[in-house]
Amino acid sequence: MLGIARAPGTCGELVQGKLDGTNLLVTCPVDLYSVVTVQLNKTGNIVVTDNLPKVKLAVERTLQFFGKTGYGAEITVFSQIPCGKGMASSTADIAAACAAAAKGLDTEISDWDIAGIALSIEPTDGLMFPGITVFDHIGGRAARILGPAPEMEILIIDLGGTVDTVGFNAKMDLDVLNIAKENKIALAMAKIEKGLAVGNCQLIGQAATESAYANQHMLPKPDLDRICDICRMTGGLGVNVAHSGTVIGVLFEAGTGFAVRAREVFSAEGFDVFCKTRIINGGIDVLEERAGDKFWKPLNIYTEETYGRLRKGTG
């Protein structure tokens, strides 16, 4: 009764705000993962090796979802994703824990069900969905896959410190601040939807940059102007931010080599470049074994058929 699953982290969001009364974010999954192992047992006790109460709660609620409340579990988490930076470390832990628990039960769980469990714990990213998704990270009222991941590399710059995502989303004036930038977010959404639909990296970069600047009155990013200047000088297409975190992503078209040179420039300018990685499709993987070989199997993959089905179902 063993399940192992992984979920990607993010570099903030490509766009985040509020439109027509609905909170939304556009996911920015990156090639960094949280891997969760769940060993189920009949003790009734759920134990996590690290102090990760959200992971414990995710497994508890997954077992409740399947009517297996008498089960216990031993849980271990290995994560490449730093905490408190706006890189969806908690969402990745929770999502992978849900999938691993379901795997341990030898049953299937959908990305929608995982999103529901995650939202019952805290505001959550939409990284459990395949492709790049626009998702209501507060109420879960909307999820729509916009397209596959663009061919883009990303430098992740850490401006330092941490942000409590739950505390940030509980701010009393958050709705007022989001409403104030709604027109800017509408323009950014139009650009990013078009950019993702046709694979136009330049439009994606423009949309992300507009959303980053629209967020400056909510959680200002020091040196955003300077980072954008260096981005342009080194062939970048724009920046995106963790709207409730501390990281900034500098976006480049993949295969150009510009990101490598830009990393040197940013480091020389005194910026803390956490890593160079790439934007990937979202979605959770479970570890399978067949004929002695182990491999990661996606719970769901991005296809045009999937996109059409989910779009029709979610509006």
C-alpha positions as CSV (number, residue, x, y, z in Angstrom):
1,M,0.0,0.0,0.0
2,L,2.7,2.4,-1.2
3,G,2.2,5.5,-3.3
4,I,4.8,7.9,-4.6
5,A,3.9,11.0,-6.6
6,R,5.4,14.3,-7.6
7,A,4.1,17.8,-8.4
8,P,6.0,20.7,-9.9
9,G,6.6,24.0,-8.3
10,T,6.2,27.3,-10.0
11,C,8.0,30.6,-10.5
12,G,5.1,32.7,-9.2
13,E,2.4,33.2,-11.8
14,L,2.3,34.5,-15.4
15,V,-0.8,36.7,-14.6
16,Q,-2.7,37.1,-11.4
17,G,-5.6,39.3,-10.3
18,K,-9.4,39.5,-10.4
19,L,-11.9,39.7,-13.3
20,D,-15.7,40.0,-13.0
21,G,-15.6,39.1,-9.4
22,T,-13.5,36.0,-9.8
23,N,-10.0,35.6,-8.5
24,L,-7.6,34.1,-11.1
25,L,-4.0,33.2,-11.8
26,V,-2.3,31.8,-14.8
27,T,0.1,29.0,-13.8
28,C,3.8,29.1,-14.4
29,P,5.0,25.5,-13.6
30,V,8.8,25.0,-13.6
31,D,11.1,22.0,-13.7
32,L,11.4,21.7,-9.9
33,Y,9.5,19.1,-7.9
34,S,8.1,18.0,-4.6
35,V,8.1,14.2,-4.3
36,V,5.9,12.6,-1.7
37,T,5.9,9.0,-0.5
38,V,2.9,7.6,1.4
39,Q,3.1,4.2,3.0
40,L,-0.4,3.3,4.1
41,N,-1.1,1.1,7.1
42,K,-4.0,0.1,9.4
43,T,-2.8,1.9,12.6
44,G,-5.1,4.9,12.2
45,N,-2.1,7.3,12.8
46,I,-0.7,9.6,10.2
47,V,2.9,10.5,10.6
48,V,5.0,13.0,8.6
49,T,8.8,12.8,8.9
50,D,9.1,16.6,8.7
51,N,6.9,19.3,10.4
52,L,4.5,19.6,7.5
53,P,0.9,19.8,8.9
54,K,-0.6,20.6,5.5
55,V,0.8,17.4,4.0
56,K,-0.7,15.4,6.9
57,L,-4.0,17.2,6.4
58,A,-3.9,16.5,2.6
59,V,-3.5,12.7,3.2
60,E,-6.2,12.7,5.9
61,R,-8.7,14.4,3.6
62,T,-7.8,12.2,0.7
63,L,-8.4,9.1,2.8
64,Q,-11.7,10.7,3.9
65,F,-12.6,11.4,0.3
66,F,-12.3,7.7,-0.4
67,G,-14.0,6.6,2.8
68,K,-10.8,5.1,4.3
69,T,-10.8,7.0,7.6
70,G,-9.4,4.0,9.6
71,Y,-6.2,4.0,7.7
72,G,-2.9,5.4,8.9
73,A,0.2,6.5,6.9
74,E,3.9,7.2,7.1
75,I,4.7,10.2,4.8
76,T,8.1,11.5,3.6
77,V,8.6,14.5,1.5
78,F,11.6,15.5,-0.7
79,S,11.3,18.9,-2.3
80,Q,13.5,21.0,-4.6
81,I,11.1,24.0,-4.0
82,P,12.0,26.6,-1.4
83,C,9.3,27.7,1.0
84,G,7.8,31.2,1.4
85,K,9.1,32.4,-1.9
86,G,5.9,32.2,-4.0
87,M,7.0,29.1,-5.8
88,A,3.9,27.0,-4.7
89,S,5.9,24.7,-2.4
90,S,2.9,24.0,-0.2
91,T,0.6,23.4,-3.2
92,A,3.1,21.0,-4.7
93,D,3.5,19.1,-1.4
94,I,-0.3,18.9,-1.0
95,A,-1.0,17.9,-4.5
96,A,1.7,15.2,-4.6
97,A,0.5,13.9,-1.2
98,C,-3.1,13.5,-2.4
99,A,-2.0,11.6,-5.5
100,A,0.4,9.4,-3.5
101,A,-2.3,8.5,-1.0
102,A,-4.7,7.6,-3.8
103,K,-2.0,5.5,-5.5
104,G,-1.4,3.7,-2.2
105,L,-5.1,2.9,-2.2
106,D,-4.8,1.6,-5.7
107,T,-7.4,4.0,-6.9
108,E,-7.6,7.0,-9.2
109,I,-8.1,10.6,-8.3
110,S,-8.7,13.5,-10.7
111,D,-6.9,16.8,-10.8
112,W,-10.2,18.5,-10.0
113,D,-10.6,16.4,-6.9
114,I,-7.0,17.2,-5.8
115,A,-7.7,20.9,-6.4
116,G,-10.7,20.7,-4.2
117,I,-8.8,19.0,-1.4
118,A,-6.0,21.6,-1.7
119,L,-8.4,24.5,-1.6
120,S,-10.0,23.1,1.6
121,I,-6.5,23.6,3.2
122,E,-5.4,26.9,1.8
123,P,-5.4,29.2,-1.3
124,T,-3.8,27.1,-4.0
125,D,-2.0,27.3,-7.4
126,G,-3.5,25.4,-10.4
127,L,-0.3,23.4,-11.0
128,M,-2.2,20.1,-10.7
129,F,-3.8,20.7,-14.1
130,P,-2.0,19.8,-17.3
131,G,-0.6,22.5,-19.6
132,I,-0.9,26.2,-18.6
133,T,-4.1,26.9,-16.7
134,V,-6.1,29.9,-15.6
135,F,-7.4,29.0,-12.1
136,D,-9.5,30.6,-9.3
137,H,-6.9,30.1,-6.6
138,I,-9.3,31.2,-3.8
139,G,-12.7,29.7,-4.5
140,G,-12.0,27.1,-7.2
141,R,-14.9,28.3,-9.3
142,A,-13.1,28.3,-12.6
143,A,-10.3,26.3,-14.2
144,R,-9.5,26.4,-17.9
145,I,-6.5,25.1,-19.7
146,L,-5.1,27.8,-22.0
147,G,-2.6,25.7,-23.9
148,P,0.7,23.7,-23.6
149,A,3.7,25.2,-21.9
150,P,5.5,27.7,-24.2
151,E,9.1,27.0,-25.3
152,M,10.6,29.4,-22.7
153,E,13.5,29.3,-20.3
154,I,13.3,31.3,-17.0
155,L,15.9,32.7,-14.6
156,I,14.5,32.7,-11.1
157,I,15.7,35.7,-9.0
158,D,15.1,35.7,-5.3
159,L,14.8,39.2,-3.8
160,G,15.1,37.8,-0.3
161,G,12.8,37.2,2.7
162,T,9.6,35.2,2.8
163,V,5.8,35.8,2.4
164,D,3.1,33.9,4.2
165,T,0.7,33.2,1.3
166,V,-2.3,32.5,3.6
167,G,-1.7,35.7,5.5
168,F,-1.3,37.7,2.3
169,N,-4.6,36.3,0.8
170,A,-6.4,37.2,4.1
171,K,-5.5,40.9,3.9
172,M,-8.6,43.0,4.5
173,D,-7.9,45.4,1.6
174,L,-7.0,42.7,-1.0
175,D,-10.3,42.9,-2.9
176,V,-10.0,46.7,-3.2
177,L,-6.5,46.4,-4.4
178,N,-7.4,43.7,-6.9
179,I,-10.3,45.8,-8.3
180,A,-8.0,48.8,-8.8
181,K,-5.9,46.8,-11.2
182,E,-8.7,44.9,-13.0
183,N,-8.4,46.8,-16.3
184,K,-4.7,46.1,-16.5
185,I,-5.3,42.4,-15.7
186,A,-8.0,42.2,-18.4
187,L,-5.4,43.5,-21.0
188,A,-2.8,41.1,-19.7
189,M,-5.2,38.1,-19.9
190,A,-6.1,38.9,-23.5
191,K,-2.5,38.9,-24.5
192,I,-1.5,35.8,-22.6
193,E,-4.5,33.8,-23.9
194,K,-3.5,34.7,-27.5
195,G,0.2,34.1,-26.8
196,L,-0.4,30.7,-25.4
197,A,-2.9,29.7,-28.1
198,V,-0.4,30.4,-30.9
199,G,2.9,29.9,-29.1
200,N,3.9,33.5,-29.2
201,C,6.6,33.9,-26.5
202,Q,6.8,37.7,-27.0
203,L,3.1,38.2,-26.2
204,I,3.5,35.9,-23.2
205,G,6.4,38.0,-21.9
206,Q,4.5,41.2,-22.4
207,A,1.5,39.9,-20.6
208,A,3.5,38.7,-17.6
209,T,5.4,42.0,-17.4
210,E,2.1,44.0,-17.4
211,S,0.8,41.8,-14.6
212,A,4.0,42.2,-12.6
213,Y,3.8,46.0,-12.8
214,A,0.1,45.9,-11.9
215,N,1.0,44.1,-8.7
216,Q,3.5,46.8,-7.5
217,H,0.9,48.6,-5.4
218,M,0.0,45.3,-3.7
219,L,3.4,43.7,-3.0
220,P,6.2,45.8,-4.4
221,K,9.2,44.1,-5.9
222,P,12.4,46.2,-5.3
223,D,14.5,46.7,-8.4
224,L,11.8,45.6,-10.8
225,D,12.7,48.5,-13.2
226,R,16.4,47.5,-13.1
227,I,15.6,43.8,-13.6
228,C,13.4,44.7,-16.6
229,D,16.2,46.8,-18.0
230,I,18.7,44.0,-17.8
231,C,16.1,41.6,-19.2
232,R,15.8,43.8,-22.3
233,M,19.6,44.3,-22.6
234,T,20.2,40.5,-22.6
235,G,17.5,39.5,-25.0
236,G,14.8,38.6,-22.6
237,L,11.1,38.8,-23.4
238,G,9.8,40.1,-20.1
239,V,9.4,39.2,-16.4
240,N,6.9,37.6,-14.2
241,V,6.6,37.7,-10.4
242,A,5.3,35.8,-7.5
243,H,2.4,38.0,-6.8
244,S,2.3,36.9,-3.2
245,G,6.0,35.9,-2.9
246,T,9.6,37.1,-3.3
247,V,10.8,35.7,-6.6
248,I,10.9,37.3,-10.1
249,G,11.2,35.2,-13.3
250,V,13.1,36.6,-16.3
251,L,11.7,35.0,-19.4
252,F,13.6,34.0,-22.5
253,E,12.8,32.0,-25.7
254,A,14.3,28.5,-25.3
255,G,17.3,27.6,-27.4
256,T,18.6,31.1,-27.9
257,G,21.4,31.0,-25.2
258,F,20.4,34.4,-23.9
259,A,19.5,33.1,-20.5
260,V,23.0,31.8,-19.9
261,R,24.5,35.2,-20.6
262,A,21.8,37.0,-18.6
263,R,22.6,34.9,-15.6
264,E,26.1,36.2,-15.6
265,V,25.0,39.8,-15.9
266,F,22.4,39.5,-13.1
267,S,25.0,37.8,-10.8
268,A,27.5,40.6,-11.6
269,E,24.9,43.1,-10.7
270,G,24.5,41.5,-7.3
271,F,21.2,39.7,-7.8
272,D,20.6,36.3,-6.3
273,V,19.8,34.0,-9.2
274,F,18.3,31.0,-7.6
275,C,18.4,28.9,-10.8
276,K,17.9,28.7,-14.5
277,T,15.1,26.4,-15.5
278,R,12.3,26.2,-18.0
279,I,8.5,26.5,-18.0
280,I,6.9,23.1,-18.2
281,N,3.4,21.7,-18.5
282,G,1.6,21.4,-15.1
283,G,0.2,18.2,-13.8
284,I,1.0,15.5,-11.2
285,D,2.9,12.3,-11.9
286,V,2.7,9.0,-10.0
287,L,5.5,6.5,-9.9
288,E,4.7,3.2,-11.7
289,E,6.6,0.0,-12.0
290,R,6.3,-2.5,-14.8
291,A,8.6,-5.5,-15.5
292,G,11.1,-4.1,-13.0
293,D,11.3,-0.7,-14.6
294,K,10.1,2.4,-12.7
295,F,8.7,5.4,-14.5
296,W,6.6,8.6,-13.9
297,K,3.1,8.3,-15.3
298,P,1.1,11.5,-15.6
299,L,-2.4,11.6,-14.0
300,N,-3.5,13.7,-16.9
301,I,-1.6,15.1,-19.9
302,Y,-2.2,18.1,-22.0
303,T,-3.8,17.4,-25.4
304,E,-6.0,19.4,-27.7
305,E,-8.8,17.0,-26.8
306,T,-8.3,17.6,-23.1
307,Y,-8.3,21.3,-23.6
308,G,-11.5,21.2,-25.5
309,R,-13.2,19.0,-23.0
310,L,-12.2,21.0,-19.9
311,R,-12.9,24.3,-21.7
312,K,-16.4,23.2,-22.5
313,G,-16.9,22.0,-19.0
314,T,-15.7,25.1,-17.2
315,G,-16.6,28.0,-19.6
